[in-house]
């Protein structure tokens, strides 16, 4: 299946950039939430062991990445993909 340019991150960045609109992606890893608090401890331990920072993300970790993208400091950042997963993607 071919996607039109506007359906890809880079396509959106290119298409909407001329209007001053940025397009970025935040990809969270495992996050500790109300929904995940009852996970089996073995699962949590396995995720923690596979993460270089040796912990599961807190909602605040994801919120900080979002806050960067909505701030004036990121005005010239577009087309970026940021995994917020404690380095788990590196493994």
N, C-alpha and C positions, 0 to 999 in steps of 0.2 A: 504494500500500500504506500503510495507516495503522498507525502504531506505537502500542502502548499507552504510557501515560505513563511506565511504569517502564523503557522502552527508550530514553528520551531522557536526556541529561545532566541537564537541569533537572528532569525527572520523577523521576529517581533521587534528586537532591538533596532534592526535596520529600518523596518517599516515605520515605526513610531518615533524614532529618534528625531526626525526633522520637526516634530511637534513638541519637542522637549520632554517626551515621555521615555522613561527608562524601563527596561525589562530585565529582571534578574530572578534567579531561583534560589531558594533556601531549601535544602534537603535535610531534614532532621533525621537523626538515627533514633535509637531507643530513648524514649522520654518517660520519666517517672510522672505519672498522672494518677488521678483517681481511678481511671479505667485499668491502669497497669499495676496498681499497688498490691493486688492479690496474686500476682504471677508466682508461679512455683519458684522457690528460692534457687533451685538448680539452674533454671533458665536465666534468672537474673545474674547468678554467678558466672555462667558461661558468657553472657554478653559482656559483663565487666572484665572478664579475663581476656576477651578478644579486643578490647578497647585500650589503646595506648595510654589514655588518661585514667584508666582503671576505675571508671564510674559511669553510671547512667546519667544522661542529661536531665537537668531540671527544666521546667517550663521557662524559667528566667533565662537560661542559656539560649533558647530559641528566640525569645523576645529581644534579647540584646542584638542578635543578628538582624532581626527585622527592624529594630530601632535605627541601626546603622543605615539601612537602605532607605528609610523614610526621612532621614536627616539631610540637611544641606551638605554635609560632609561627603555624601555619595553622589552628588549631582553629576559627576562625570564618569560614573560607573554604570555600564550597561552591557548586557549580554553575558553576565557572569553567573556561574553556578557555584554555590558555596555549600559544601556538606558540613553540617553542624552535628558531628557525631563522635567527637573526641578522638578523631584520627582513625576510626575503624575502617574507613575506605582504603587506607594505605596498606592494609594487611592483605 
